[in-house]
């Protein structure tokens, strides 16, 4: 089994688990500003750093849908004639608050040590550094969605937990780009892909190709560093 295949469920558990368990805190930010969550909730770490070109927007919203009516109506985002999306000043304010809320929640959650052997926050700075190196390597191996997400925006006073949570969010888009490339090369549409039964050989072939493409980013780390990253993230609560 490839490292990318081993790493995927760990990455998803830590990041998706963090977001899911902190959902009320994220929604409280939107309640404070009296707006509904939009694309800034998922892509804040990239949008705060740069506009999102049309190609990147299409790639990043392949699975979630690209209806931006709400974001435009609420004054959170704007799009130019080339299809490039950017946050408005109001959207930026909300996105910064979302990033801060997620970072604060990550610091609280990851500091929970259910047993004495769990590293807690002590492991987070090193994990953030390792993921940061992956994001640098992904500038060569990543696709359009990833390039819109990394390097991530990090405020000057960012805690290690904020840095790691933002960087993990961006890292997931490297695999998303690899997956899109795999099923596109195999001649499938998103709807056709969803209709494929789990036991269908074509589905496994797409997963294998996804792993092959995603694997390239992890070559930026040594073998021992890959083990360290996998074990370190696996030991975080979530």
N, C-alpha and C positions, 0 to 999 in steps of 0.2 A: 504494500500500500504506500502511496506517495505521502510525503510530509503534508502537502496541501490538503489531501483528503483527511489526514489525521487532525490537522489544525482547524479545519472548518468548523466542526461542531463545538470546539472549545471557544473559538472566537465568537461564534453566534451565541453560545450560552452566556458568556460574560457580557457582551454588549447588549444583546436583545433582553437578557435578564435584567441588566441595569436599567434600561429604558422602561421595561414593563413594571418593575418594582417601584420605580420613581415616577410613574405616570401621573399620580395626583400632584406631585410637585411641579411637573411640567405644565399641567393644565392650570395650576394656580397662577403661573406666569401669564397665561393667556387671559385668565379671568381678570387679572390685575390691569391688563391693557384693553380689556373688553373687545378682544378679537378672537377669531377661530384659528386653530392651528393650520398652517399651510406648509409649503415646501421648505420654508426656513427651519421647521422643526426637525426635518430629516437631514438637511444639507447645510446647516448653519456653519459648520467648521470650514466649508469651502466657500460659501457665499460671503462670509465675512472677510475673506481674503481677496476675492476677485469676482468679477461678473461670470456668469455661466453661459458659454456660447451655445448656439442652437443645437449643434451636434451633441454636446455634452448633456444638455437638457433632455433631448430625445432619448439618449442612452440611459440616463439616470432615472427617467420616469417610465421606462419600458414596462415594468411590472406593476407600478402603482397607478399609472394613468397620468395624463398631462393636462388635466383641466385646471387652469389657473384663474378661473373666473373669480373665486373668492379672494385670492391674493391681490388681484387687481382692484376689485371693488373695495377692499378694506385698506387700500393704500399701502400694502406691505411690499409690493414688488412692481416692477415696470419692465417693459420689453421694448427694444428698439426695432428699427426696420429690418435689421439683419437677424432678428430672432434671438438676440442676446438678452439674457435675463439678469437683473441686478436688484438688490434690496434698495428700497427707499430709505430715507432717514428714519422713518417710523419702523420699517421692517428691520433695519439694522439694530435699532434699540431693543426690539423684541428678541431678535436672534441672540444678541449679547446676553440678555437676561436668561434665555433658555440655556445657553452654554454654561452660564454661571450656575444655574440651578442644577444642571446635570453634573457639573464638576463637584459642587458641594455635596450632592447626594452620593456620588461615587466615593468621595472621601469618607463619608459616614458609613456607607455599606461595606466598603473594602477594609475598613478598620475593625470589623467584627471578626473576632477570632473564636470560633466555636470550640476549637481544641487548641492546646498549646503549641502544636507543631505548625499551625497555619501562620504564614508570614505577616499577614495584615498589611498595613500601609508601608512597612519597611521594604517590601518588594516592588512597590509601584514605581519609584524613580528609575530603577534599572529596566523594568519592563517598558516604560515610556521611551527610554533611550533605544532599546532594541527595536521597538515598533517604528520609531523615528528613522532608523537606518533603513527599514523596509520601505518606508514612504519615499525616501530618497532614491532607492533602487527602482521603485515603481515608475519613476519619471521616464525610464527607458522601456519598461515592460508593460506598463498600464495602458488602458484604452481611454476613450474620451470622457467617460464618467469619472474615472479615477483622476485624470489630469485636472478636472474641475474641482476635485476635493482636496488635493494635496499639492504643495504643503498646506497644512491646516492653519487657520488663524488661532493664535494663542496670545492673550493679553500679557502685558509685561509682568503682571503679578500672578500669572497662572500657577496653580499648585500642580504637583505631579499627577494628582488624580484627574484634574481638568485636562492636562496634556494627554494622559493615557486614554481617557474616554473619548476625546476628540480624534485622536490618532487611530483608535480602533474603529471608529465610525468610518473614517476615510479608507482604512485598509480593506474593509468588506467590499468596497467598490472595485478593487483589483480583481477579485473573483467574479463579481457580477459582470465585468467587462469580458472576462475569459469565458464565462458561460454564454453570453450573447454571441461571442465570436464562434463558439463551438456549435450552437444550434443553427446559427445563420449559415455556417459553412456546410452543415448537413442538409440544408434546404428546408428547414422548418420555420414556421411562423410561431409566435407565442401561443396562439390558440391551438395549433397542431401539437406543440410541445406539451401543453397541459393535458391534452387528450391521450398522450402516450401512456399505456399501462406501465406500472413499475417494472414488470418482468420483460418488457419489450427490449430486445437487444440494442435497438437504436438509442434508447434512453441511456443505457449503460455506456454506449460508445460516446455519447455526448458528455457524460460525466467524466469519462476517462480523458477526453480531450480537454475538458475544463480543468481537470487536475494538472494536466501537462502544461497548459498555458499559465495557470496560476502558480505552479511550482517555481517558475523562474524568479519571482520576487524573493523567495526564501533563500536563494543562492547567495544573497548578500550577507547571510550569517553563516558562521562556521557550524559544523555538526553539533558541537557542544552548546553553542548559543541557541540553536533551534530547539534542543532539548530543554534548555533553561527557560526559553520563552513559553514552550508548551506546558511545562510543569508549573511555571510561575503563574500563568493565567489560569490554569486548571485549579490552582490552590486558592484563588480569590473567591470570596462568597458571591452568590448570585442565584 
